[in-house]
Amino acid sequence: MVTDTYEPDVNGVALTLGRLVGGLRMRGHLVHVMRASERNGSFNPGETAMPSLPLPMYHEVKIGLPSADRFRARWMKKRPDVVYVATESPMGASAVKAARTLEVPVVMGFHTNFHQYMKDYHFSRLETAAVNYLRKLHNRAGMTVVPTEEMRRTLEGLGFERLSVMGRGVDAVLFDPARRDASLRQSWGVWRDEVVFGVVGRLAREKNLVAALGLYTRLQREFPDCGMKMVVVGDGPMMNSLRSEFPDAVFCGMRRGEDLARHYAAMDVLLFASETETFGNVLLEGMASGLATVSYRYAASADVVLDGINGLQAEKGDEEGFYSAMRRLLEDGEMIRRLGKQARRTVNSRTWDSIHDRFEELLASVAREENGTGCARPRGMPCWNAARFFCRTFIWERKTARRTNAGNF
């Protein structure tokens, strides 16, 4: 497996990859993870650190550098049956190139809507170039794995080939309404039946957090006699600006494991306002925790939420519809409880075991097909083209940041 992000990084991609690797290993497969890191050498059993650079103005994110020679050297010494490339950085592109040179089957994952982030970071002009780059890279793989049928149709319309759907699971033992903690709610200043709205995830521009918290502020202003609280769980480059703009919200920082599950369960309503997700693991985690959810109808929401049955939805981009759903829940505590109970029932059966079975099946099918019959190696983008694309993106970002005096990315 080749990836820019992996445990203990805290993001949806790292979580998913950690689960997938663990599932394969439990089934007896030998899995080696080659991950971007600022350190050199192997630092965990079954992992190799690869050269990388931090993303400018967002240093928590690392971008793997081209490493085709290192991949070839390792895979010539110990040939894998299949390579799974999870991220499309210059390192990921070089892994695809090295694997194709050695005629090793390649499966890619589409884990991030990188091209849709362009407008959030002030370089919309590069969106078409990003789509072209992603399409050319993914079409060199024997298969690209996507999280939803909706995503498969979208990418197919953009010219992506050989797409297969593999959903996402949730740990319903960890994320459980039984973890609700009155003392934690009291530490947030919640003493009675106030409605606790929450957002969970990376505090970054593409998560549409300013819009979500802005709608909460509007709700406070229009319903001053209704008790409510906003809780933000996570960390990221927008932490300081959000704290300054929304001083009434409770910022809990990054949480993990049982502590994260306890924070979910102490909320009442999860707001999932991002418009750029490939899936959205936090939506499943919130539903497993027994929360009513408000989300836009796409990605995970389109996959698991039935409006008015186990959550509330608005059409993507419809802020008024999103606000209307928040208002309905503020005014109807019984609806919150009913939606939360049904949400828990809905996702209870979406176990990671079933996802692991599907992942194993997809990898094995490509390995059998290409190792058995060989495969045409299409001409494609050299890894240094990928590096040049990312460098142009970073240069544009820096120029834009200076021009707009935007300090938080």
ZIJO-V257663 format. One record per residue. N is the residue number from 1. OMEGA is omega in whole degrees, 0 to 359 (999 if undefined). Layout:
n->(N;N)
omega->(OMEGA;OMEGA)
This chain:
n->(1;2;3;4;5;6;7;8;9;10;11;12;13;14;15;16;17;18;19;20;21;22;23;24;25;26;27;28;29;30;31;32;33;34;35;36;37;38;39;40;41;42;43;44;45;46;47;48;49;50;51;52;53;54;55;56;57;58;59;60;61;62;63;64;65;66;67;68;69;70;71;72;73;74;75;76;77;78;79;80;81;82;83;84;85;86;87;88;89;90;91;92;93;94;95;96;97;98;99;100;101;102;103;104;105;106;107;108;109;110;111;112;113;114;115;116;117;118;119;120;121;122;123;124;125;126;127;128;129;130;131;132;133;134;135;136;137;138;139;140;141;142;143;144;145;146;147;148;149;150;151;152;153;154;155;156;157;158;159;160;161;162;163;164;165;166;167;168;169;170;171;172;173;174;175;176;177;178;179;180;181;182;183;184;185;186;187;188;189;190;191;192;193;194;195;196;197;198;199;200;201;202;203;204;205;206;207;208;209;210;211;212;213;214;215;216;217;218;219;220;221;222;223;224;225;226;227;228;229;230;231;232;233;234;235;236;237;238;239;240;241;242;243;244;245;246;247;248;249;250;251;252;253;254;255;256;257;258;259;260;261;262;263;264;265;266;267;268;269;270;271;272;273;274;275;276;277;278;279;280;281;282;283;284;285;286;287;288;289;290;291;292;293;294;295;296;297;298;299;300;301;302;303;304;305;306;307;308;309;310;311;312;313;314;315;316;317;318;319;320;321;322;323;324;325;326;327;328;329;330;331;332;333;334;335;336;337;338;339;340;341;342;343;344;345;346;347;348;349;350;351;352;353;354;355;356;357;358;359;360;361;362;363;364;365;366;367;368;369;370;371;372;373;374;375;376;377;378;379;380;381;382;383;384;385;386;387;388;389;390;391;392;393;394;395;396;397;398;399;400;401;402;403;404;405;406;407;408;409)
omega->(180;183;174;184;182;177;13;174;181;173;185;181;180;178;182;182;177;178;182;179;179;179;178;180;177;178;174;180;175;184;174;182;175;191;177;178;176;176;179;176;180;185;172;176;179;180;173;177;181;182;181;173;175;177;181;177;175;195;177;182;179;178;180;181;179;185;185;182;180;177;181;182;181;186;171;179;180;189;176;174;180;176;176;180;188;184;191;179;173;176;179;179;180;176;177;180;181;181;180;177;181;183;173;179;181;169;177;174;175;187;186;174;184;184;181;178;189;183;178;184;169;169;179;182;182;184;180;178;180;179;180;179;181;181;182;180;182;181;173;181;176;179;169;182;181;188;183;176;177;179;178;181;181;182;177;177;178;176;176;185;173;183;176;184;171;185;178;178;177;178;184;173;178;182;192;178;181;180;180;190;181;181;177;177;179;178;176;183;180;187;184;186;177;178;178;172;180;168;183;176;180;181;183;189;184;181;175;185;179;179;182;181;176;177;176;178;177;179;176;184;185;180;186;182;179;180;180;179;175;179;181;180;180;180;180;188;180;184;185;181;179;177;182;185;183;186;180;181;176;180;187;182;182;178;182;168;183;178;176;181;178;179;175;188;180;176;174;185;174;176;180;190;180;180;185;184;165;175;182;183;185;179;177;180;178;179;178;180;177;181;162;182;172;185;172;187;174;178;183;181;179;183;190;186;170;187;179;181;180;180;176;183;168;176;184;180;183;182;179;177;178;179;180;178;177;182;178;182;178;185;187;180;179;177;177;182;181;179;180;179;180;177;178;179;183;188;183;183;181;185;175;179;180;177;178;178;182;180;178;180;181;179;182;182;179;179;180;184;187;177;182;187;187;180;174;179;182;174;184;185;174;184;181;173;177;180;180;178;181;179;178;179;182;180;178;181;181;179;181;180;179;185;184;184;179;185;184;178;999)
